Amino acid sequence: MALTGRFALLVALGVVPVVVAGISSAPLAWLALVGWLLVVTGAGIVDLSLAASPRTVAFGRELPDRVRLGEPVASQLTVQNLGGRMLRATVRDGWEPSAGVAGTNRTRLAIPPGERRRMTLQLVPTRRGDRRTQQVTIRSAGPLGLWARQATLAAPGRVRVLPPFHSRVHLPSRLTRLRELDGRTPLLIRGQGTEFDSIREYVRGDDVRSIDWRATARHIDPEVPGNTRLMVRTWRPERDRRIVIVADTSRTAAARIADEPRLDTSYEAALLLAALASHAGDRVDFLATDRRLRGRVHGASGADLLARMVDAMAGIDAELVEADWALVPGQVRAVTSRHAFVVLLTAADSPGSARGLLSVLPQLTARHTVVVASVADPALLEASRLRGDLDEVYGAAAAERGLLDGERVGAAIRRLGAQTVTAAPHELPPALADRYLELKAAGRL
């Protein structure tokens, strides 16, 4: 049972006789107040007896299975009155706070017997993963709205919040460059280890090493008798390469850089690279790991690849544990025994946290082309330039020390045969995609 504000207001009105008659006849005023309380309480009991039972209802939900982080989604709850009385109720749908209910989650409904009504909530999720609601609370009031009957009933619902993939805005420009590498535009690029595509006539600017003298001897120039046309071979990047993306989900991935978790930036970079490599005809595998394998996407291609990747990423958050990098070479071998392009998305700004990574890099670089991609903190660079007062000078010294540590780790990674890509959160995904295109153009994948 619940008391409404209307009942409290009626009880408060009983104080008026006490105030008015309190000077001349206090006992009479108190008697009037007690009588008023009895009347109001009796009205509340009658009102409660006429209220519909909150348990004689049935629920139905209409909710999309998936939504991208930050995008609005409509949650619709259908309430059906199975009882024989008019249901005058306030319905509260119990979504967790990270589901991002816009406005209030309470809705007043009036449902005649046997009918149903629909309440709609706008959700703007603020976190990845499964956002859930388990219960619905119904407060059914009587015709006078004095007392109400309340019950909390099970009505589970779930929406999976996927990574937003904001970096997809960089995909069209990178696909244009990929088509240039692939020979689908007049610009053709030749690199070591690339696949032969076709023969065409030489034009100014072509690499003389691509001249095919046998084809030249067979192509007679009709405009100049006795002469031949100079022919060159065109090349396209090798296809069907293996790309293995490894995302570090240990404690360093929980740090927020530019108000975004480092892990979310890693996901953005992984999605852009996977989309680009999939269009290039390469096979992409994704691993999320710390002290254990947290997620894996293997054997997918095309649109199914990104769908499976975002679904796997949605439920994986950073764990406050140290990464066990000794597991990574074995995890990569389980994916492919061939030469692969291995991308390690991790923090590379502290010698202490990078010690495990550095210990296993020789095992990876001996068989694969390895790139270590990490997020740079723009706040460090900005703080290192401040010289206003003593506090800023000390802050600049600490920031400079952090930048030097990052440079030391990067130099150590390069000495072990891997490459590094370091950029601010919004610049890391396109920077990693550009490095992939550079290596593909050079035939090093």
N, C-alpha and C positions, 0 to 999 in steps of 0.2 A: 504494500500500500504506500502511496505517496500523497503528500499534501501539496496543493497547488497554491500559487500566489493569490488567486481569487479568494480562497478560504482564509488565508492570512489577512487579507484586506477586510473581510467581513468581521473577523475577530477583532481587528483594530477599531472598527466602528463602535464596538461595545464600550470602548473607553470614553466615548463622548458623554454618556449619562453620568459617569463618575466625575468627570471634570465639571459638568454643568451643575449637577446637584450636590457636589462634594461639600460645599460650604454650609448649606442649610440642613441636608439630610444625607450624611455619609452612609449609614446602614442601608437606606433605601437604594442609594446608587449602587452599592455593592450587590445588593439583591438583584437589581436590574441587570447588572453585568453577568452574574451567575446564570440568570434566566436566559440572557442572550447567548451565552456559551452553550447552554443546553439546546437551544433552538438551532444554532449553527451546526453543532455536532450532529444533531438529529438529521438535519438537511444533508450533511456530508455522508452519513450512513446510508440514507436513501439514495443519494447520488451514486455512491459506490456500488450499491446493489443493482443499479440500472446500467452500470458500465459493462461493456462487452469484455469478455475474457481475452487477455492479450496472448493466450496460448492457442486459441482457435484460429490460427493464421497459417498460411503456407507462403514460402518464399521462392522466388525465381530470380536468377541473375543473368544479365547480359553484359559481358565484359570481354574485350579482346584479350587474346592470349599473350600478346607481346606489344610493347611500345618502346620507342627510343627514349633515352633519358632526356628530360626537359620538355618533351612533347606532351600536350594535353590529351587526356583520354576520358571518355564518358563512362561512368559506372552506373548502370541502371539496375535497380532493385525493385522487383514486383512483389507487392504484398496483397494476398488474397484473403478475404474475410470468410472463414468457413463456419462462423457461428450464426446465430439467429438474431443478433442485435446489431444495431448500428455501431460501428467501430470509429470512435473519435480518438485518434492516437497521435502521439509524437514519436517518430521513429528515428533512432540514432544508429547509423551504420558505423561499426567500430573499426575503421581503417587505422592502421598504424601511422604515426606522424610522418614517416618518410614517404608515405604514399602521396603526400602533398594535397590534401583536400582543400580546394579553393572555397573559402567562405565557411559556413557552418555545415556540420554533418547531421543536423537535426532537421527533420521535415514533418510538418503537420499534415495528416491525412484524415479524410472522412470517407469511410468505405461502407456502403450499405451491405446487408447480408448477401453472400454469394457473389459479390463483385470483387474486382481487383483494381488497384491503383499502382502507378509507377512513380518512383522517386529517382531523380538523376543527380549524381554528384560529379563535379569536374575534378579530375585528379591531374596534378602536375608532379610526377615523382621526382624526388631529390637525390635518390641513390639507386645504383644498379642493383640487380638481383630480384628475388621474388618478393614483391610487396603483397601482404596478405591482410585479409579481414576474416575473423573467425565467428563473431557474434553480432547479433542485432538486438538492441534493447527497445522494447515497445512499452510506452506508458499510455494506457487506455483510460480516458476520463469519462465521467458520467455526463448526462445532459446539462447539468448546472456547472460542470467544470470545477467542482470543489475538491473532491478526492479522486484518486486515480489508482488503477491497478497496474503493476509493473512486472515485466518478465524479461529475462535475457535468454534468447534462443540461438541455437547454432544455425549459422548461415554462411559457411565458408566460401571464400572467394580468393582468387590469386591472379595477379598480372605480373609477367616477367618483364623487367625493365632492362633493355639492352643498351650497350654502349652507344653514344650518340653518333659516332663516326663523322665528326665535323670535318675531318681532313679529306672527305670525298670531294670537296670543292677543288682540290689540287689534282684530281684524277684526269679531267679532260686534257689539261696541258701536258701532263706526262704521257698520256696515250698518244698525243700528237707526236711527241718525240719518239715514242716507241714505234709508231708507224714509219717515221723517217728511218729509224734503224732497220726496220723490217723490209725496206725497199718498196713501200706502198706509195711513196711520193718520189719526185724526181731526185731528191737527195739520197744518195747511197753511201753508206759508210763501210769501209773494209777494216776488219780486225783479225788478229791472229786467232786461228782455231774456229773461225766462223764457217757456216755452210755455204757452198756454192749455190747461186741462185739462177743467173742467166748471163747471156752474152749481149753486149750492146756496143754501139759505136763510141769511140773515145771522144770526150769533150774536154775543153780546157779546164784544168783543175783536178782531173783524175790522177790518182796515184799511178805512176809509171810501172810500179811493181805488179799492178793488176792487168797489164797488157797480156793478151793471149795471142802468141805469135802464130800458132797453128790456125786459129780462127781468122787471124788477119790475112794469112796466105790464101784462105778460101774465099774471102770477100773481095771480089774485083770491083774497082771503082768505075762505074759506067761513064762518068763524066771525064775521066782522064784515062785513056787507053794505056794498058800496061801497068797501071798503078793499082794498089789495093787500099782498102779502108782499114784504118787502125781500129781494132776491136779490143774491148776490155771485159774482164769478168766482173760481175757484180756479186756481192756477198750479202748474206743476211745473218743476223745473230742466230746461234744455235738455239733450238727449241727443246722442249722436254727436259730442261734442267731441273735439278732438285733444290728446292728452297726450304730450309728448316728454320723456323722462327721460334726462339726460346725466350719466353718472358719470365723474368725473375719476380716471384711473388713473396719474397721474404720481407723482413722488417724495413729494409731500405726503400722498398716500393711504396710504403705507407706515407712517406714524407710528402708534404704538399709543396709544390713549386709553382709559384704564380697562381696560387689559389686553386691548384688542380693536383690531385694525387699523382705521384710519379707513375703508378701502375696504370692509371687512365691514359696518360700520355703514351705509355708503351703500347696500350691497346690501339690507340689511334694510329700510331706508326705501323703496327703489325697489320691492321686492316687495309691501310693504303698500299703497303707493299704487297700484300696478298692479292688485292684487286688488280694491281698493275701486273704482277707476275702471272696471274691467271690469264689475263688478256694476251700476254706474251707467249702463252703455250707452255709455261713451266708448271711443274707440280709443286704444290705448297703444302707443308705440314706445320702444325702449330703445337707448341708445348708450353705449358705453364707449370713452373716447378719452384720449390724451395728446398725443404728437406724430404719432400716426396713429390711424386707427379700429381699435380692438382687438376690438370685438364689436358686433353689431347684431341687434335683433329687430324685425321689421317685418311688418305684416299679419296678426298673430296675435290671437286673441280667445278668451275663455272659459278653460277649463282648459288649452288649448294655449298660451296666453300665458305663464302662470307656468312651465309645463314647459319652454318654450323659453328663458325668461329664466334660470332656475336652471341650465340646461344651458350657456348661454353664459357665465354668471358663474363657473361652476366652474373653468374653465381660465384665468381672467384674474386675474393678480396685479399689484400695483403695480410700475411700472418706475421706476428711479432716473434719470428724465429730467424736464426741465421741460415743463410742458404748453404746447402751442401752441394758445392760445384763438382765434387767427385762423381756425382751421379749423372752429370750431363753428358759426358762422352758416351756412356752406355745407352742413354736415352736416344741420342742421335744415331748410334749404330742400330738400335732397334727400329728406327724409322727407315734408314737406307744404309746400304753398304757401299754405295757409289760416292764419288766426289760430289759435294753439295756446297751450296752457298748458305752458310750458317750465320744467322743474325742473333746476337745476344743482346736483349734489351734489359739493361741493368744499370745500377749506379756505379760510376767510375770516377768518383771525386774524392775518395778517401783511401789512403794506403791500407788502413786497417780492414775496411770492409771488402777491399778488392783483393786481399791476399789469397783467398780461396779461388777466385777467378783466375788470377795469374798462374796459380799452380797447375791448372788443367788446360790452359791455352795451348801449350806445345802439343798435347795429344790431339787437339782439334785442328790446329794449323798444319799438322803433318799430313792430313788427308783432305782438308776442306779449305775453302776460301771463307775466312771468318771476318765479320764486322761486329764490333762492339759499339752499340748505340746507347747513348746516355743523355739525360736531360741536364742542361746547364741552368743555373739559377741566375736570372737577370738581376735579382736584388743584390747578389754578391758583387757583380761588376759595378753597379751603381754605388754601393756602399764603399767600394775601394777608391772612389774618386772624391769622397767628401772630406773636407779639411776645415770645417767651420769652427768647431770648438774641440775641447779635449776629448769629449765622449765620441765625437765623430772620428777623430784621429785614431783612437783605440779601435773603433769599429772598422775603420778602413784597414788597419793593420791586420785584424782578424780576417776580414774579407780577402785581403791579399794573400794571407796564408792559405785560406781555402782554395783560392784560384791556383796557387802554386802546387798544392797537393793534387788537384785535378790534372794539371799539366804533367806532373811526375807519373801519375797512374797512366795517363795516355801515352807517354813516352815508353813506359814499360810494356804496355800492350803492343805497341808497334814494334818494339825490339823482339817480341816473341812471334812476330809474323802475322799478326792480325791488323786490321784497319780500324780506325775510330771515326765515329760520327757523333759530334756533340753540338747541341743547339738548344735554344730556348723551347719551352713546351710547344708553342704553336708553330715553331719552325722545324722541329725534329722530324715529323712525318714526311714533309716534302724533301728535306735534306737526305733522309734515308732512301727515299725513292730515287733521287738524283744519283746517289752513289750506286744503286742497283743498275741504273741505266748506263752509267759510266763503265762499270765492270762488264756489262753485257755488250756494249759497243766495242770494248777491247778484247772480247772473247775470253774472259777470264772466269766465266762461270762454269 
